[in-house]
Amino acid sequence: MNDNNPKVDAWMAREKSWPAECAALRAIAQASGLTENFKWGQPCYTLDGRNIVLIHGFKEYCALLFFKGALMKDPKGLLIRQTDNVQSARQIRFTELAQIEALRDDLKTYIEDAIAVETSGAKIERKTTAQFPMPEELAARLDADFALKTAFHALTPGRQRGYLLHIASAKQAKTREARIDKCAPKMLAGKGLDD
């Protein structure tokens, strides 16, 4: 059994939505021999400093998130890709303690597979920024505004992706254009969406 991380203890004491479920997931993760850490405000289990699995809760469910889940075996069909934009991580979601208890042995196997993937040195082939679609409204705006185009292309690839995903996620052209208007000053300042 792993030593309890005091930050995870504090998080568990504050957990109101999924306390029993998170406690059960924690016990399974700790039994795997991984090191318990606290990253991104969530319990995170690592191997030699490398992230393997994270416990997190949402309004509708709690989950185990496997950092390299895209490379894992999924014999039970449990792994879920959160959104189309998530390239490597996969989740197993739960809405009640009984689901976790029923899958306890399977969850141990999934964690073992995640450890095997990490120790194998396997890497995720990530899409490059150029492979993400450019919303036509943004392309038109960049073509019409040289300063904005220069600023956008000077951003780091991660910041460019952030803008591409944020703008493209709007369903209506009007909303995409409004997002471009709102983001343009940050782009011109060399900042990312969340800076």
Secondary structure, 3 states (H helix, E strand, C coil): CCCCCHHHHHHHHHCCCCHHHHHHHHHHHHHCCCEEEEECCEEEEEECCEEEEEEEECCCCEEEEECCHHHCCCCCCCCECCCCCCCCCEEEEECCHHHHHHCHHHHHHHHHHHHHHHHHCCCCCCCCHHHCCCCHHHHHHHHHCHHHHHHHHHCCHHHHHHHHHHHHCCCCHHHHHHHHHHHHHHHHCCCCCCC
